């Protein structure tokens, strides 16, 4: 039996609630999306690691105490299927919202958002 290599995400940040909007292009087999995630920062950290298979995240910021805090860098690891958002200063423990704007592929691999 084949095995799939998986890794757990760091536990400093925990998602609580997702709100997502997807706009598929069924001719080009792509989609655009926006997502807002209510998160809880459990331990101070300057980075958030997310699962992101075949996604191109082109905007990411936090809404923290009414302030918009943009990600300084958005680094994709295609092999691990993750993206790391790095912020200019450590995020203190507490609740906030993460906003993402992205594009992706409607693949034919039966994983992620796929066509059938």
Secondary structure, 3 states (H helix, E strand, C coil): CCCCCCCCCCCCEEEEEEEEEEEEECCCCEEEEEEEEEEEECCCEEEEEEECCCEEEEEEEEEECCEEEECCEEEEECCCCEEEEEEEEEECCEEEEEEEEEEEECECCCCCCECC
